[in-house]
Amino acid sequence: MRRAAGAAAPAPLRAAQALRQGIARVSAVMAYLAGWNYILCALFITADIVGRSVFHVSSAATVEITSYMLAGGISWSLAHTLAARAHIRVDVLVNRLPLRLRAVLHVLALILLAGFSVFAAWAAWSLLDESLMFDAHDSSKLRIPMAIPQGVWTFGLFAFVAMILALLLEALLELALGRFAEADALLGARTIDDEAEEALEAVAMARERAA
């Protein structure tokens, strides 16, 4: 039903939907890489612990490297988490409000998030620019250029900003066209039905792989 409504939508809305879906696909790949990054981080910590305990060797920069990996993984997963509506919300009151007011409040919340994310991305870019200017390195024995982890971190924040702006553009067009239900579905918290549908899809995928 949602797809049929999207097909009948005006051209500007269809373009906004395509933009949001394109960014969402890129952010999904970034989140996938962030997940593997955490696995590698855990393996690296394990190897370092075993190396120090058994072989008396260490990377001498475990804390620094894992900190960079954690920061990069977080920033690279923000956009996909937003696209999947997986951020934690307290929605006891919002869900009891009328549809139109609920949709408007969702957009207002997204505008506030956009302001915060733009500030965070700007601060990250300023820090990266400063590190490049002074050729800054960390204090570990590896002397890692700070521009590398900061660049990865900054890229994730800019992807987060792009996802927010794409969602905001689509949501504003939905409101302008009076499509309050669509705006609520786009920005609202995940429902029990959404969770159940995702679980069923996961089960179906597992059965296909096992077949």
C-alpha positions, 0 to 999 in steps of 0.5 A: 500500500505504501509503494502504491502511494509513493508511485502516485506521489508528485515528482518532487516527492518521488525525487526526495524519496529516491535521494533518501533511499540512495543515502540509506543504501550507502549508510547500510553498507557503512553500518555493515562495515562498522559492525565488522569493525567492532568484531576486529576491535574485539579480536585485536583486544583479545590478541593483545591480551593473549600476547602480553600474557603469554608471549610478553609482546604488545602493540603498545597502542591498544587503547589508542587504536581501539578508541579510534575504531570505536569512535569510527564505528559509532559515527559510521552507524548513526545514519543507518540507525536513523534510517532504520528508526532504531534510535531509542525513544520515549514515545508514550505521550507522542503516540497518544497525540492526533496524527497531524500533531504527531507528524509535525512533532516528528519533523520538529524533532528532526529539525532539532537533531539536524541542528545538533548534527550539523554543529557536530560535523562542523566541529569534527571538520574543524578538528580534522583541518587543524590536525592536517594543518599541524600534521598532528600525530598521537602520543603512542609508539605508532605515531598514527596521524590524527587525520586518519581516525578523525577523517573516518569519524568526520565522514560518518558524521557528514553521512549522518547529516546527509541522512537527516537532511534527506529525511527532513526534505521528504518529511516536509514535502509529505506535510506540505501535501497533507500526507500526515500518515506517510510522514508519521510512518517515515519518522515515527518510532518502530511499532510492534508490527514493524518488529514482528515483520523484521523478525519474520523476514529474518526467519525467512532469510535464514530458511532460504540460506539453509535450503 
